[in-house]
């Protein structure tokens, strides 16, 4: 079984799970994968500075983007 690959992200004060997802994935709704990869991190509305998160690398998929709203399309 292949081992998942991660990027380490050190939080800034006031960051949120969805903002981290937006930063790395361009989609704030993909935060659940980051939450699942960090079971020891408390689920709080905002982070304190200095928390190290594992951000899983996502596989690119061949999704048709023609029917997506403009803010979901990748340039």
C-alpha positions in Angstrom: 0.0 0.0 0.0 1.4 3.4 -1.0 2.0 5.8 1.8 0.2 9.2 1.6 2.2 12.3 0.9 1.8 15.4 2.9 2.9 19.1 3.0 3.6 20.5 6.4 1.8 23.8 7.1 2.5 25.9 10.2 -0.5 27.9 11.1 -0.7 31.7 11.7 -2.9 33.1 14.4 -6.5 33.3 13.2 -6.2 30.7 10.3 -9.1 28.2 9.9 -9.3 24.7 8.4 -11.1 26.1 5.4 -8.5 28.8 4.8 -5.8 26.1 4.8 -7.8 24.1 2.3 -8.2 27.2 0.1 -4.5 27.9 0.3 -3.4 24.5 -0.9 -6.3 23.2 -2.9 -8.1 26.4 -4.2 -11.3 25.0 -2.7 -12.3 25.7 0.9 -14.8 22.9 1.0 -12.0 20.3 0.8 -10.9 20.9 4.5 -12.2 17.5 5.7 -9.2 15.7 4.3 -6.9 18.0 6.3 -9.0 17.4 9.4 -8.8 13.6 9.0 -5.0 13.8 8.5 -4.6 15.6 11.8 -6.5 13.6 14.4 -4.4 15.1 17.3 -5.3 18.7 16.4 -8.4 20.0 18.3 -11.3 21.1 16.2 -11.5 24.8 17.0 -13.0 27.7 15.0 -9.5 29.4 14.6 -5.9 28.2 15.1 -3.3 29.7 17.3 0.0 30.4 15.7 2.6 27.6 15.4 0.4 24.5 15.0 1.9 22.1 12.4 -0.7 20.5 10.2 -0.2 17.7 7.6 -1.9 18.7 4.4 -2.5 15.7 2.1 -1.5 16.0 -1.5 -4.5 15.5 -3.7 -4.5 13.5 -6.9 -5.5 15.5 -10.0 -8.6 14.2 -11.5 -10.0 14.5 -15.0 -13.2 16.3 -14.0 -15.1 18.1 -16.6 -15.1 21.8 -15.6 -17.5 23.1 -18.2 -20.5 22.8 -15.9 -18.9 24.3 -12.9 -19.5 27.8 -11.7 -16.7 30.3 -12.6 -15.3 30.4 -9.0 -14.8 26.6 -9.1 -13.0 26.5 -12.4 -9.3 26.3 -12.6 -7.5 28.5 -15.1 
